[in-house]
Amino acid sequence: MLWNKSRSSDNVVESEGGGGGFGLGPIHLGFGGTVIAIIIAILFPQTRGIIFGLLAGGGAPTPQQTTQADASDPQVNFVKHILGSTEDVCSAYFQKMGQTYVDPKLVLFHGQVNTACGGASAAVGPFYCPGDKQVYLDLDFFQELATRFHSDSDFARAYVIAHEIGHHVQDQLGIMDAEQKAHARGAPMEGANGLSVRLELQADCFAGVWANQSQQQLQWLQPGDVESALNAASQIGDDTLQRESQGTVMPDSFTHGTSAQRVRWFKTGFQSGDISACDTFKAQQL
């Protein structure tokens, strides 16, 4: 992937202080309990604010101070270029729809961070917080992507960022609000056909749309790049992760979709280049 061909974004910032205030407060969890809590937060995203709040001692998160990220770090420079591409693609797409795309900030942190959604540990991986409309990323996750998920390519890393930007797009289009209203009316959040799965698969599809549109703009993909992203998607399906962690698959607790579904929806976005092809909420079959 010739990622240097894209524009570098000015919206990548670094958290200062390592997320001060995050720690084991009144609820004292041992290492095993902490891991279990974090796994619950990963599998059930809607509990993140509660889980992280408990781990932080139950208090409200303090404002996080940020500074402009240092582009002399190769990894930071990479993130800035990928984010710049997502900004250009999304801005052009929103303009076609008669809307204005608002660029999100991408906050780099190490270990832990405070957000409007609660305090977060790097163990949860990259995430989007609708409360402050920011994407959060610990760069150490890229090492985990390589070692645990066997996806050590620039485009696989770019897919991870684009997926989180997909959530920001959903937020701006009102899809997240619609999801919450549907849940309030009784629609299940978890499960193979739950709202959470549909939201996550749509973000995968949006990432595919970005890949299509950025390739048209920059011609920056190289042989094997798309396959590397598909491999990353296949490694983080609910069925694959559950099989690895507990030896069995429990569809009733799915939140992100199976490996096959994540691959299929990314390919749908990539092949179509059209977000209208990504309506997972109306799809009869995911």
C-alpha positions as CSV (number, residue, x, y, z in Angstrom):
1,M,0.0,0.0,0.0
2,L,1.5,3.3,-1.1
3,W,0.0,5.2,1.8
4,N,2.3,8.2,1.4
5,K,0.2,9.2,-1.6
6,S,-2.6,10.4,0.5
7,R,-2.9,13.8,2.3
8,S,-1.8,13.9,5.9
9,S,-4.5,14.9,8.4
10,D,-4.1,17.5,11.1
11,N,-6.8,15.8,13.2
12,V,-4.5,13.2,14.8
13,V,-3.8,14.1,18.4
14,E,-2.0,12.4,21.3
15,S,-3.4,12.0,24.8
16,E,-1.4,13.5,27.6
17,G,-1.1,11.9,31.0
18,G,-2.0,8.4,30.0
19,G,-5.6,8.8,31.0
20,G,-5.1,10.0,34.5
21,G,-7.7,8.8,37.0
22,F,-8.1,5.4,35.5
23,G,-7.4,2.6,38.0
24,L,-9.0,0.0,40.2
25,G,-11.0,2.1,42.7
26,P,-13.7,1.0,45.1
27,I,-14.3,-2.2,43.2
28,H,-11.1,-4.2,43.5
29,L,-10.7,-6.7,40.8
30,G,-7.9,-9.2,40.6
31,F,-6.1,-9.7,37.3
32,G,-8.5,-12.4,36.3
33,G,-11.5,-10.3,37.2
34,T,-10.2,-7.3,35.2
35,V,-9.6,-9.5,32.2
36,I,-13.2,-10.8,32.4
37,A,-14.6,-7.3,32.7
38,I,-12.6,-6.2,29.7
39,I,-13.8,-9.2,27.7
40,I,-17.4,-8.4,28.6
41,A,-16.8,-4.8,27.4
42,I,-15.4,-6.1,24.1
43,L,-18.2,-8.6,23.5
44,F,-20.9,-6.2,24.6
45,P,-20.0,-2.6,23.5
46,Q,-23.0,-1.0,25.1
47,T,-21.6,-2.0,28.5
48,R,-18.3,-0.2,28.0
49,G,-19.2,3.0,29.8
50,I,-20.4,1.0,32.8
51,I,-17.4,-1.4,32.8
52,F,-14.8,1.3,32.3
53,G,-16.5,3.4,34.9
54,L,-16.3,0.6,37.5
55,L,-12.7,0.0,36.7
56,A,-12.1,3.7,37.1
57,G,-13.7,3.8,40.5
58,G,-17.1,4.8,39.3
59,G,-16.3,8.5,38.9
60,A,-17.0,10.7,35.9
61,P,-14.0,10.8,33.5
62,T,-11.8,13.9,33.7
63,P,-11.3,15.9,30.5
64,Q,-8.4,14.4,28.5
65,Q,-5.7,16.8,27.5
66,T,-4.3,16.3,24.0
67,T,-1.5,17.7,21.9
68,Q,-0.8,17.6,18.2
69,A,0.6,14.2,17.3
70,D,4.3,14.0,16.3
71,A,4.5,13.0,12.6
72,S,8.2,12.1,12.9
73,D,7.0,8.8,14.3
74,P,6.4,6.5,11.3
75,Q,3.3,4.9,12.9
76,V,1.8,8.3,13.7
77,N,2.7,9.5,10.1
78,F,0.9,6.4,8.8
79,V,-2.3,7.1,10.9
80,K,-2.3,10.8,9.7
81,H,-2.2,9.8,6.1
82,I,-4.9,7.1,6.4
83,L,-7.1,9.5,8.4
84,G,-6.5,12.2,5.7
85,S,-7.8,9.8,3.1
86,T,-10.9,9.0,5.0
87,E,-11.6,12.7,5.4
88,D,-11.2,13.3,1.7
89,V,-13.4,10.3,0.7
90,C,-16.1,11.1,3.3
91,S,-16.2,14.8,2.5
92,A,-16.7,14.1,-1.2
93,Y,-19.4,11.5,-0.5
94,F,-21.3,13.7,1.9
95,Q,-21.1,16.6,-0.5
96,K,-22.8,14.4,-3.2
97,M,-25.6,13.8,-0.7
98,G,-25.9,17.5,0.0
99,Q,-24.5,17.2,3.5
100,T,-21.3,18.4,5.2
101,Y,-18.9,15.9,6.7
102,V,-17.4,16.9,10.1
103,D,-13.9,15.5,10.5
104,P,-13.4,13.5,13.8
105,K,-10.4,13.7,15.9
106,L,-8.3,10.5,16.2
107,V,-6.8,10.3,19.7
108,L,-3.6,8.3,20.1
109,F,-3.0,7.0,23.6
110,H,-0.9,4.5,25.5
111,G,-2.3,2.1,28.0
112,Q,-5.4,3.9,29.1
113,V,-7.4,7.0,28.3
114,N,-10.4,9.0,29.6
115,T,-13.3,9.6,27.1
116,A,-16.8,10.9,27.2
117,C,-17.8,7.2,27.1
118,G,-15.8,6.5,30.3
119,G,-12.2,5.5,31.0
120,A,-10.8,2.9,28.6
121,S,-8.0,0.5,28.6
122,A,-5.9,-0.4,25.5
123,A,-7.2,-3.9,26.0
124,V,-10.5,-3.0,24.3
125,G,-8.7,-2.2,21.0
126,P,-9.5,0.8,18.8
127,F,-13.0,2.3,19.4
128,Y,-15.2,5.2,18.6
129,C,-16.9,7.2,21.3
130,P,-20.1,8.9,20.1
131,G,-20.1,11.0,23.3
132,D,-17.2,13.1,22.1
133,K,-17.2,11.9,18.4
134,Q,-13.6,10.8,18.5
135,V,-11.8,7.7,17.5
136,Y,-9.3,6.2,20.0
137,L,-6.3,4.1,19.1
138,D,-3.4,2.7,21.1
139,L,-0.7,2.1,18.5
140,D,0.4,-1.0,20.3
141,F,-2.8,-2.6,18.8
142,F,-1.0,-2.8,15.5
143,Q,1.5,-5.2,17.1
144,E,-1.4,-7.3,18.4
145,L,-2.9,-7.2,14.9
146,A,0.3,-8.7,13.6
147,T,1.0,-11.3,16.4
148,R,-2.5,-12.4,17.5
149,F,-4.5,-11.8,14.3
150,H,-1.7,-12.5,11.8
151,S,-2.4,-9.4,9.8
152,D,0.8,-7.5,9.4
153,S,0.2,-5.2,6.5
154,D,-0.4,-1.5,6.0
155,F,-3.8,-2.1,4.4
156,A,-4.9,-4.3,7.3
157,R,-4.1,-1.5,9.7
158,A,-5.8,1.0,7.5
159,Y,-8.9,-1.2,7.5
160,V,-9.0,-1.0,11.3
161,I,-9.0,2.8,11.2
162,A,-11.5,2.9,8.4
163,H,-13.9,0.7,10.4
164,E,-13.9,3.1,13.3
165,I,-14.4,6.0,10.9
166,G,-17.3,4.0,9.6
167,H,-18.9,4.4,13.1
168,H,-18.4,8.1,12.9
169,V,-20.2,8.2,9.6
170,Q,-23.0,6.2,11.1
171,D,-23.2,8.7,13.9
172,Q,-23.3,11.7,11.5
173,L,-26.0,10.0,9.4
174,G,-28.2,9.4,12.5
175,I,-27.8,5.6,12.2
176,M,-26.6,5.2,15.8
177,D,-29.5,7.2,17.1
178,A,-31.9,5.0,15.1
179,E,-30.2,1.9,16.5
180,Q,-30.7,3.1,20.1
181,K,-34.4,4.0,19.4
182,A,-35.0,0.5,17.9
183,H,-33.4,-1.0,21.0
184,A,-35.6,1.1,23.2
185,R,-38.6,-0.3,21.3
186,G,-37.5,-3.8,22.2
187,A,-35.2,-4.9,19.3
188,P,-32.4,-7.0,20.7
189,M,-28.9,-5.6,20.8
190,E,-26.9,-8.9,20.9
191,G,-27.4,-12.0,18.9
192,A,-26.7,-13.2,15.4
193,N,-29.4,-10.8,14.0
194,G,-29.0,-8.2,16.7
195,L,-28.6,-4.4,16.3
196,S,-25.0,-4.5,17.4
197,V,-24.0,-7.0,14.7
198,R,-25.8,-5.0,12.1
199,L,-24.1,-1.8,13.2
200,E,-20.6,-3.4,13.1
201,L,-21.1,-5.1,9.8
202,Q,-22.3,-1.8,8.3
203,A,-19.1,-0.2,9.6
204,D,-17.1,-3.0,7.8
205,C,-19.1,-2.2,4.6
206,F,-18.4,1.5,5.0
207,A,-14.7,0.6,5.4
208,G,-14.9,-1.2,2.1
209,V,-16.6,1.8,0.4
210,W,-13.6,3.9,1.6
211,A,-11.2,1.4,0.2
212,N,-13.0,1.6,-3.2
213,Q,-13.2,5.4,-3.3
214,S,-9.6,5.9,-2.0
215,Q,-8.3,3.6,-4.7
216,Q,-10.1,5.6,-7.3
217,Q,-8.6,8.8,-6.0
218,L,-5.0,7.6,-5.3
219,Q,-4.4,4.3,-7.1
220,W,-2.4,3.3,-4.0
221,L,-3.3,-0.4,-3.5
222,Q,-0.8,-3.1,-4.4
223,P,-1.2,-6.8,-5.0
224,G,-2.3,-8.6,-1.8
225,D,-3.5,-5.5,0.0
226,V,-7.2,-6.3,-0.3
227,E,-6.6,-9.9,0.8
228,S,-4.7,-8.6,3.9
229,A,-7.8,-6.6,4.9
230,L,-10.1,-9.5,4.3
231,N,-7.8,-11.7,6.4
232,A,-7.9,-9.1,9.2
233,A,-11.7,-9.1,9.0
234,S,-11.8,-12.9,9.1
235,Q,-9.7,-13.0,12.3
236,I,-12.0,-10.8,14.4
237,G,-15.3,-12.4,13.8
238,D,-17.4,-13.3,16.9
239,D,-17.3,-17.0,16.0
240,T,-13.5,-17.1,15.6
241,L,-12.8,-15.1,18.8
242,Q,-15.3,-17.1,20.8
243,R,-13.8,-20.4,19.6
244,E,-10.3,-19.2,20.5
245,S,-11.3,-17.8,23.9
246,Q,-13.8,-20.4,25.2
247,G,-13.7,-23.3,22.8
248,T,-17.4,-22.9,21.7
249,V,-19.5,-20.5,19.6
250,M,-22.5,-18.8,21.2
251,P,-24.5,-16.9,18.5
252,D,-26.8,-15.4,21.0
253,S,-24.0,-13.3,22.3
254,F,-22.7,-12.1,18.9
255,T,-22.0,-8.4,18.7
256,H,-19.8,-8.0,15.6
257,G,-20.8,-10.8,13.2
258,T,-19.1,-13.9,12.1
259,S,-15.8,-13.9,10.3
260,A,-17.6,-14.8,7.0
261,Q,-20.1,-12.0,7.5
262,R,-17.4,-9.4,8.2
263,V,-15.5,-10.4,5.1
264,R,-18.7,-10.4,3.0
265,W,-19.8,-6.9,4.0
266,F,-16.3,-5.4,3.6
267,K,-16.3,-6.9,0.1
268,T,-19.8,-5.6,-0.6
269,G,-18.6,-2.1,0.2
270,F,-15.4,-2.5,-1.7
271,Q,-17.0,-3.9,-4.8
272,S,-19.9,-1.4,-4.9
273,G,-18.2,1.8,-3.7
274,D,-21.6,2.8,-2.6
275,I,-22.9,3.2,1.0
276,S,-26.4,2.5,-0.1
277,A,-25.3,-1.1,-0.6
278,C,-24.4,-1.2,3.1
279,D,-27.9,-1.2,4.6
280,T,-27.4,-4.1,7.0
281,F,-30.4,-3.0,9.0
282,K,-32.8,-4.0,6.2
283,A,-30.9,-7.0,5.0
284,Q,-32.8,-10.2,5.4
285,Q,-29.6,-12.2,5.5
286,L,-26.4,-11.0,7.0
